[in-house]
Amino acid sequence: MHFAGKVVKTIATVVAFLIFGSSAHSLEVHEVERVVGVLEQLAEDLGGLSYDGEATADWFENDALGERRIEAAGFDLAGWREAADSTMRAFYATLSETEIEEAFAAIPDFEDRQDLTDSQKQALAESVAEQRATIEAWRAEGAANAALVQPFSKRVRAALDME
């Protein structure tokens, strides 16, 4: 799929989230407290965490090899993925547009690099656009839970090494 096609597909996904709602799990404060507590412990165990669509399953797998903190907090894999993904997407919804812009502005400019071919530059541009669209989709999906997660955002930032 070409770059423009991917952008159109991603925009359609975001619009669908906004119009029809999302499949996001409706969080409760006790779940967020448990998820954030585990994230803090995992960050200590595994180093600064990084979130993507598969991160919660990876965190569960890595934790199962060690302290089993996720299970101790009362989560099985399915429950953890649901609660942690919903918490993380709500966290992204708490970020301001300025913070998102600043994060993407920090990506080194690769357009003027002579050591990259045009196809490499295009691939990098597509990757950045896809990541941006993914974050926008997470924000749209997490919007319903953003107010619940907001009081925990500083702790999530620390677990994600964003401070």
Buried (B, 14 or more C-beta within 10 A) or exposed (E): EEEEEBBEEBEEBBEEBEEEEBEBBEBEEEBBBBBBBBBBBBBEBBEEBEBEEEBBBEBBEBBEEEBEBBBEBEBEBEBBBBBBBBBBBBBBBBBEEEEBEEBEEEEEEBEEEEEBEEEEBEBBEBEEBBBBBBBBBBBBBBBBBBEBBBEBBEBBBBBBEBE
